[in-house]
Amino acid sequence: MIGTICAALTPAAADQEQGRRLAQLYCARCHAIDKVSPSPLRIAPPFRTLHERYPVEMLQESLAEGIVTGHPTMPQFSFEPDQVGDFMLFLKSLERGPADR
């Protein structure tokens, strides 16, 4: 039974880790992608605070179609469908839960 539970948890953990790798590759130059660090670029919000601004699920379509922003320093990019899911899982992992407060 324990093996079954662990096997069920492993794919989600792998997806979240892939999301973290995507954030490291495409976003960490400007955004903080952990739970404590400031963003390297002051105007770039830390990913851990995005859910305080709006539901992060709103990013899914933009990530798939290509994010375009109003400022020139953020590059335009788009993710494949499986990458969007991985990235969203990673973003959700940064939200503070009751134990983190």
C-alpha positions as CSV (number, residue, x, y, z in Angstrom):
1,M,0.0,0.0,0.0
2,I,2.8,2.5,0.9
3,G,4.5,1.7,-2.5
4,T,1.2,2.6,-4.3
5,I,0.9,5.9,-2.4
6,C,4.5,6.8,-3.2
7,A,4.1,5.9,-6.9
8,A,1.1,8.1,-7.1
9,L,3.0,11.1,-5.6
10,T,6.1,10.7,-7.8
11,P,4.7,12.0,-11.1
12,A,3.4,15.2,-9.5
13,A,6.7,15.8,-7.9
14,A,8.5,15.3,-11.2
15,D,6.2,17.7,-13.0
16,Q,6.7,20.3,-10.3
17,E,10.5,19.9,-10.6
18,Q,10.2,20.3,-14.3
19,G,8.2,23.5,-13.7
20,R,11.0,24.7,-11.5
21,R,13.6,24.0,-14.1
22,L,11.5,26.0,-16.7
23,A,11.4,28.9,-14.2
24,Q,15.1,28.7,-13.7
25,L,15.8,28.6,-17.4
26,Y,13.4,31.3,-18.6
27,C,12.5,33.5,-15.6
28,A,15.1,33.5,-12.8
29,R,17.2,36.2,-14.5
30,C,14.6,38.7,-13.4
31,H,12.1,37.0,-11.1
32,A,12.7,35.4,-7.7
33,I,11.6,31.8,-8.1
34,D,11.8,30.6,-4.5
35,K,10.0,31.4,-1.3
36,V,12.5,33.9,0.2
37,S,14.8,35.7,-2.3
38,P,14.1,39.2,-3.8
39,S,13.8,39.4,-7.5
40,P,17.1,40.2,-9.3
41,L,15.1,42.8,-11.3
42,R,13.4,45.1,-8.9
43,I,10.2,45.6,-11.1
44,A,9.8,41.8,-11.6
45,P,7.5,40.4,-9.0
46,P,8.7,37.3,-7.1
47,F,6.7,34.3,-8.3
48,R,5.7,33.5,-4.7
49,T,3.6,36.7,-4.7
50,L,1.8,36.3,-8.0
51,H,-1.2,34.6,-6.4
52,E,-1.7,37.8,-4.3
53,R,-2.1,39.9,-7.4
54,Y,-4.5,37.6,-9.4
55,P,-5.3,33.9,-9.7
56,V,-2.2,32.3,-11.2
57,E,-4.5,30.0,-13.3
58,M,-5.1,33.1,-15.5
59,L,-1.5,32.7,-16.8
60,Q,-2.2,29.3,-18.4
61,E,-3.5,30.7,-21.7
62,S,-0.8,33.3,-21.9
63,L,1.9,30.7,-21.3
64,A,0.6,28.5,-24.1
65,E,0.0,31.3,-26.6
66,G,3.0,33.4,-25.8
67,I,3.4,36.0,-23.1
68,V,3.7,39.5,-24.3
69,T,4.2,42.3,-21.8
70,G,4.1,46.1,-21.9
71,H,7.8,46.5,-21.0
72,P,10.7,45.7,-23.4
73,T,12.9,43.9,-20.9
74,M,10.7,40.8,-20.7
75,P,11.2,38.4,-23.6
76,Q,8.3,36.8,-25.4
77,F,8.0,33.1,-25.1
78,S,5.5,30.2,-25.1
79,F,5.4,26.8,-23.5
80,E,4.2,23.5,-24.8
81,P,0.9,22.2,-23.2
82,D,2.8,19.8,-20.8
83,Q,5.2,22.6,-19.9
84,V,2.3,24.9,-19.0
85,G,1.0,22.2,-16.5
86,D,4.4,21.7,-15.0
87,F,5.0,25.5,-14.7
88,M,1.5,26.0,-13.1
89,L,2.2,23.2,-10.6
90,F,5.5,24.9,-9.7
91,L,3.8,28.3,-9.2
92,K,1.1,26.8,-7.0
93,S,3.8,25.2,-4.9
94,L,5.2,28.7,-4.0
95,E,1.9,29.9,-2.5
96,R,2.1,30.3,1.2
97,G,0.0,27.8,3.2
98,P,-1.1,28.2,6.8
99,A,2.0,26.4,8.0
100,D,4.2,29.0,6.1
101,R,2.8,32.0,7.8
